Every structure is written in C-alpha cells, then in structure tokens.
Amino acid sequence: MHLVDLWLTRSLSMCLLLQSFVLMILCFHSASMCPKGCLCSSSGGLNVTCSNANLKEIPRDLPPETVLLYLDSNQITSIPNEIFKDLHQLRVLNLSKNGIEFIDEHAFKGVAETLQTLDLSDNRIQSVHKNAFNNLKARARIANNPWHCDCTLQQVLKSMASNHETANNVICKTSVLDEHAGRPFLNAANDADLCNLPKKTTDYAMLVTMFGWFTMVISYVVYYVRQNQEDARRHLEYLKSLPSRQKKADEADDISTVV
C-alpha cells in the first residue's frame, strides 16, 4: 500500500510538472508571436492590445488564436483585403480613432461570421465598397466619419446586422442630395430612396428630350402648313387675276375693230 501511495504521489507530481511545462510553453509561444509594440495576454482567449502604438498599418503577424484585437488610436489609413483571414477565433475588433479612409471589398473575409463587435468610429471613412460588410454578423460602430450618403451607403447599411441602429448613428457629411448634408442618414433615407435617384434623373432627361423633339416636330409642321397656305394663297390670287387680264384684252380688240 505504501508503494502504491508513493507511486500515486510521484505520478501526481509529474502530471502537475508536465502541465506547468505545457502552460509555460504556450505562454512563451504566445508572447513570442505578439506583434511589435503590442501586448498579449490570455484571459478567456488571447487578447492582443496595440492601442497607441503609432502603427501606420495593421500588423500582418497577428497570432491566429487572437480573440480580442485592439488597434485603436493609431495612424492606420486602410484595411487591406483578407488582412484578418487567419483569425478564425476573432470576436472583438477595435479600429476606432485612426485615420482610416479605405476599406477594401474583402477586408473582413474570414472573420465576418465570427466577429461580434466591430468599432470603426472616429475615422475618415467617406464611402466603402457595397460588398465590404457582406455576411458581417458583428454589431458595428461607424459613427463620427465624414460619410457621403448615396445609393452605395444605403446598400451597405441594409446588408449589415442591426442596420437600423447603425444607420441612425451615421451623419451625412455630404450627400447626392444637398438638402441631406448634415442630417442623420436614417432621416435622409426615409425622405428619398437614394438608389432610385439616377433612374428618376434619367427618366426626367428622357421626358425633356422627348418634349424637345415633339416641340421641334410640331413647329416644323406648323411652319410647313403656313408656308403652303401662303403659297396656295398667292397661287389663287394669280389664278383670279388671269380672267380679268383676258377680259381687258378682249375689250381692247373690240375698240380697235370699231375704229
């Protein structure tokens, strides 16, 4: 019995030692993979914090097991295609307070289904590709950007989760309709369907063109009729003058005969 107890005690010690060794390796591996200027910690998953790190672009060596990623308060200006494609566990992405102007069409490919929170507020985003947020399940914060309100933005917001809440926080810096500038996008969208404006403009242009042609044709017809009427009147007067001239000629013949 003593030997069994001794064996169990040693086995337990070995297990604890092995577990500690494995944990140490994992922690060292995560720390060694942490991007330069960032802090990595394991708390309910790997948290990567790169806030205020003077980053000019999104790091490309982010650990694949990243769950929370903070890239706020940097100098990032764009989100390239598939930059997060290997972060299959990513749930929170904070890109607020940067200088982001461009978001490529497939920027969130690979994380659209898993991402729960996306913060793009306080940037310089004016417009995005209509498919940039396709399949995105995250609750997005996109306020405090100089948005240009047009059909593309309307399509983008309709494709996003919680689009009503998101649209309500979007203020139109500029718009295809001047009267919507400075107003919340939701109010502008309620006033007019921004995707139908080009079609209506085209319809109006066609109507104006058709009216112009119709006016031109009518004017030509009126001119033609009036010209013909004038010619007919002159010809009629000429015809009326012919018998009187013949009568005078006959009278002259009679006078000459009498003489």
C-alpha positions as CSV (number, residue, x, y, z in Angstrom):
1,M,0.0,0.0,0.0
2,H,2.9,2.3,0.8
3,L,4.4,1.7,-2.6
4,V,1.1,2.5,-4.3
5,D,0.8,5.7,-2.4
6,L,4.3,6.7,-3.3
7,W,3.7,5.9,-6.9
8,L,0.5,7.9,-7.0
9,T,2.2,10.9,-5.3
10,R,5.0,10.8,-7.8
11,S,2.6,10.4,-10.7
12,L,0.6,13.4,-9.5
13,S,3.7,15.5,-9.1
14,M,4.8,14.5,-12.6
15,C,1.4,15.5,-14.0
16,L,1.5,18.9,-12.3
17,L,5.0,19.5,-13.5
18,L,4.1,18.5,-17.1
19,Q,1.0,20.7,-17.0
20,S,3.1,23.6,-15.8
21,F,5.6,23.0,-18.5
22,V,3.0,22.9,-21.2
23,L,1.4,26.1,-19.9
24,M,4.8,27.8,-19.8
25,I,5.4,26.7,-23.5
26,L,2.1,28.1,-24.5
27,C,2.6,31.4,-22.8
28,F,6.1,31.7,-24.2
29,H,4.8,30.8,-27.7
30,S,2.0,33.5,-27.4
31,A,4.4,36.1,-26.1
32,S,7.0,35.3,-28.9
33,M,4.2,35.7,-31.5
34,C,3.0,39.0,-30.1
35,P,3.4,41.8,-32.7
36,K,5.9,44.5,-32.1
37,G,4.5,47.3,-30.0
38,C,1.6,45.2,-28.8
39,L,0.8,43.5,-25.5
40,C,-0.6,40.0,-25.5
41,S,-2.4,38.3,-22.6
42,S,-4.5,35.2,-22.1
43,S,-7.8,35.9,-20.4
44,G,-10.7,34.0,-21.9
45,G,-8.7,33.7,-25.0
46,L,-5.8,35.6,-26.4
47,N,-6.1,39.4,-26.1
48,V,-3.9,41.5,-28.4
49,T,-3.7,45.2,-27.4
50,C,-1.9,47.5,-29.9
51,S,-3.6,50.8,-28.8
52,N,-1.5,54.0,-29.1
53,A,1.4,52.1,-30.7
54,N,2.0,54.6,-33.5
55,L,1.1,51.9,-36.0
56,K,0.7,53.0,-39.6
57,E,-0.8,49.7,-40.8
58,I,-2.4,46.6,-39.5
59,P,0.2,44.1,-38.3
60,R,0.5,41.0,-40.5
61,D,1.9,38.8,-37.8
62,L,-1.1,38.6,-35.6
63,P,-1.4,35.3,-33.6
64,P,-4.1,33.1,-35.2
65,E,-5.7,32.4,-31.9
66,T,-6.4,36.1,-31.2
67,V,-9.9,36.6,-29.8
68,L,-9.8,40.3,-28.9
69,L,-7.8,42.8,-31.0
70,Y,-7.4,46.4,-30.1
71,L,-5.9,48.6,-32.8
72,D,-7.4,51.9,-31.7
73,S,-5.7,55.3,-31.5
74,N,-3.1,54.6,-34.2
75,Q,-2.3,56.1,-37.6
76,I,-3.8,53.3,-39.8
77,T,-5.3,54.6,-43.0
78,S,-6.6,51.5,-44.7
79,I,-7.9,47.9,-44.2
80,P,-6.5,45.7,-46.9
81,N,-8.1,42.6,-48.4
82,E,-8.1,39.4,-46.2
83,I,-5.9,41.0,-43.6
84,F,-7.7,39.1,-40.8
85,K,-8.4,35.9,-42.8
86,D,-6.4,33.6,-40.4
87,L,-8.0,35.0,-37.2
88,H,-10.8,32.4,-37.1
89,Q,-11.5,33.0,-33.4
90,L,-11.7,36.8,-33.5
91,R,-14.7,38.2,-31.7
92,V,-13.8,41.8,-31.0
93,L,-12.1,44.2,-33.4
94,N,-11.5,47.8,-32.4
95,L,-10.1,50.1,-35.1
96,S,-11.5,53.4,-33.8
97,K,-9.7,56.7,-33.7
98,N,-7.4,56.1,-36.6
99,G,-7.2,57.8,-40.0
100,I,-8.9,55.0,-42.0
101,E,-10.1,56.2,-45.4
102,F,-10.2,53.0,-47.4
103,I,-11.8,49.6,-46.7
104,D,-11.2,47.0,-49.4
105,E,-14.0,44.8,-50.7
106,H,-12.8,41.6,-48.9
107,A,-11.2,43.3,-45.8
108,F,-13.2,41.2,-43.4
109,K,-13.1,37.9,-45.2
110,G,-12.5,35.1,-42.8
111,V,-13.9,36.8,-39.7
112,A,-17.3,38.0,-40.9
113,E,-19.1,35.0,-39.4
114,T,-17.3,35.0,-36.0
115,L,-16.9,38.7,-35.3
116,Q,-19.3,40.0,-32.7
117,T,-18.1,43.7,-32.3
118,L,-16.5,45.9,-34.9
119,D,-15.6,49.5,-34.0
120,L,-14.7,51.8,-36.9
121,S,-15.9,55.1,-35.3
122,D,-13.8,58.3,-35.4
123,N,-12.1,57.7,-38.7
124,R,-12.1,59.4,-42.1
125,I,-14.3,56.9,-44.0
126,Q,-16.4,58.6,-46.7
127,S,-17.6,55.5,-48.6
128,V,-16.9,51.8,-48.8
129,H,-17.4,49.1,-51.4
130,K,-21.0,47.9,-51.4
131,N,-19.8,44.3,-50.5
132,A,-17.3,45.4,-47.8
133,F,-19.6,44.3,-44.9
134,N,-21.2,41.3,-46.7
135,N,-22.1,38.4,-44.2
136,L,-20.8,40.5,-41.3
137,K,-22.7,39.4,-38.2
138,A,-21.0,41.9,-35.9
139,R,-22.6,44.9,-34.2
140,A,-20.8,47.7,-36.0
141,R,-20.0,51.2,-34.7
142,I,-19.3,53.5,-37.7
143,A,-20.3,56.9,-36.3
144,N,-18.1,60.1,-36.5
145,N,-17.0,59.5,-40.0
146,P,-17.4,62.0,-42.9
147,W,-19.9,59.8,-44.7
148,H,-21.1,60.6,-48.3
149,C,-24.7,59.4,-48.3
150,D,-25.6,57.8,-51.6
151,C,-27.0,54.5,-53.0
152,T,-23.9,52.5,-52.1
153,L,-24.0,53.5,-48.5
154,Q,-27.7,52.7,-48.4
155,Q,-27.0,49.2,-49.8
156,V,-24.1,48.7,-47.3
157,L,-26.2,49.6,-44.3
158,K,-29.1,47.3,-45.4
159,S,-26.7,44.4,-45.5
160,M,-25.4,44.9,-42.0
161,A,-26.7,43.4,-38.8
162,S,-28.6,45.8,-36.6
163,N,-28.7,48.1,-39.6
164,H,-31.4,50.4,-38.1
165,E,-29.2,51.2,-35.1
166,T,-26.1,51.6,-37.2
167,A,-27.8,53.9,-39.8
168,N,-29.2,56.1,-37.0
169,N,-25.7,56.9,-35.9
170,V,-24.5,57.8,-39.4
171,I,-24.4,61.6,-40.2
172,C,-24.2,62.6,-43.8
173,K,-21.2,64.9,-44.2
174,T,-22.1,65.2,-47.9
175,S,-24.9,63.6,-50.0
176,V,-26.1,63.2,-53.5
177,L,-29.0,65.4,-52.4
178,D,-27.6,68.7,-51.0
179,E,-30.5,69.0,-48.6
180,H,-29.5,65.8,-46.8
181,A,-26.0,67.1,-45.8
182,G,-25.5,67.4,-42.1
183,R,-28.6,65.1,-41.4
184,P,-28.7,61.6,-40.0
185,F,-28.7,59.0,-42.8
186,L,-31.8,57.4,-41.5
187,N,-33.8,60.6,-42.0
188,A,-32.4,61.1,-45.5
189,A,-33.2,57.5,-46.4
190,N,-36.8,58.0,-45.2
191,D,-37.2,61.1,-47.3
192,A,-35.9,59.6,-50.5
193,D,-34.7,56.2,-51.9
194,L,-31.1,57.1,-52.8
195,C,-30.9,54.2,-55.2
196,N,-33.7,55.4,-57.3
197,L,-32.4,58.9,-57.9
198,P,-30.3,58.1,-61.0
199,K,-33.3,56.3,-62.6
200,K,-35.6,59.3,-61.9
201,T,-33.0,61.7,-63.3
202,T,-32.7,59.6,-66.4
203,D,-36.5,59.5,-66.8
204,Y,-36.7,63.3,-66.5
205,A,-33.9,63.7,-69.0
206,M,-35.8,61.4,-71.4
207,L,-39.0,63.3,-70.9
208,V,-37.3,66.6,-71.6
209,T,-35.6,65.2,-74.7
210,M,-38.9,63.8,-76.0
211,F,-40.7,67.0,-75.3
212,G,-38.0,68.9,-77.2
213,W,-38.3,66.7,-80.2
214,F,-42.1,66.9,-80.1
215,T,-41.9,70.7,-80.0
216,M,-39.5,70.7,-82.9
217,V,-41.7,68.4,-85.0
218,I,-44.9,70.5,-84.2
219,S,-43.0,73.7,-85.0
220,Y,-41.9,72.3,-88.4
221,V,-45.4,71.1,-89.2
222,V,-46.9,74.5,-88.3
223,Y,-44.2,76.2,-90.4
224,Y,-44.8,73.8,-93.3
225,V,-48.6,74.3,-93.2
226,R,-48.3,78.1,-93.0
227,Q,-45.8,78.2,-95.9
228,N,-48.1,76.0,-98.0
229,Q,-51.0,78.2,-97.1
230,E,-49.1,81.3,-98.2
231,D,-48.1,79.6,-101.5
232,A,-51.6,78.5,-102.1
233,R,-53.0,82.0,-101.4
234,R,-50.5,83.6,-103.9
235,H,-51.3,80.9,-106.5
236,L,-55.0,81.5,-106.0
237,E,-54.6,85.2,-106.4
238,Y,-52.7,84.6,-109.6
239,L,-55.4,82.4,-110.9
240,K,-58.0,85.0,-110.1
241,S,-56.1,87.6,-112.0
242,L,-56.0,85.6,-115.2
243,P,-59.7,86.1,-116.3
244,S,-59.6,89.9,-115.7
245,R,-56.5,90.3,-117.9
246,Q,-58.1,88.2,-120.6
247,K,-61.3,90.4,-120.4
248,K,-59.3,93.6,-120.8
249,A,-57.5,92.1,-123.8
250,D,-60.9,91.4,-125.4
251,E,-62.2,94.9,-124.8
252,A,-59.1,96.3,-126.4
253,D,-59.8,94.2,-129.5
254,D,-63.4,95.4,-129.7
255,I,-62.2,99.1,-129.6
256,S,-59.7,98.5,-132.4
257,T,-62.4,96.9,-134.5
258,V,-64.8,99.8,-134.2
259,V,-62.1,102.3,-135.1
